[in-house]
Amino acid sequence: MRRPIVLLLGAVWFLTTCATVPHTNRSQLVFVPDSQINPMAARAYGDLLKQEAESTNPKWNRIVKRVAGRITRAADEMDAPGFEWETHLIEKDEPNAFCMPGGKIAVYTGILEVAQNEAGLAAIVGHEVAHAVARHGAERMSQQLLITGALAVGTIALGREMDERDKLVLAAIGMGATVGVILPFSRSNEEEADEIGLYYMARAGYDPHEAPRIWLRMNETFGNKEPPVWLSTHPSSVQRIRNLERLVPYAMDYYNRADGRYGLGETL
Ligand SMILES: [Zn+2]
């Protein structure tokens, strides 16, 4: 009876010590493999695209695809996550953006007024891509599975009603808003995504000084209203803005060595 538990804990320990986050070199608890989580995320992404309308605004589409293309190229060059990237602009007046495990990106038109320009958008997309590259979804799911003791991820099958555990899985990989379960990333995950995302945007050729300004604009735009889902999981605290400002000089190294430098880019 005891042996399997020891073996299991041993396996968890082994896999845990093997997983390291790029740039921050933090060891993380991840025992849900990409081969399991990425197809699930891709399916959820396909479902979302069926439910939502894509934006038909040619300028916005062009800019969103361009920014996402540069950010994902930067991520590939720096960390080679081996993702199959895909980006869509969803027509919805909601400040939201995400990158699912495996590289499926969605930007909602409602976040463009806060982004204001390409660099602002690059900061947001960079942050979301960083969550995915740093395997935060898999990490959160691993923690969730340890907590619930439900290790049989593989049994999640299609073709039946979603149960509570399925919802938790979707929430863990960043689809929480669509299934009504909000599972925010931990604060350390947010700080990590801020840092890595800042490097991606700089390497992609966008002025990293715009990243802390994004969070100031979030406060100005939504500060007095009921916070939307994305903002309630991404509180734009003073601490967050200070952390980003502290990291900008490091990001400038990447910016100065970028293949092309676009400053703030085109205005949205
Ligand atoms: Zn985040």
Boltz pocket constraint, residues with backbone or C-beta under 6 A from the ligand:
constraints:
  - pocket:
      binder: B
      contacts: [[A, 127], [A, 131], [A, 185], [A, 189], [A, 190], [A, 193], [A, 233], [A, 234]]
      max_distance: 6.0
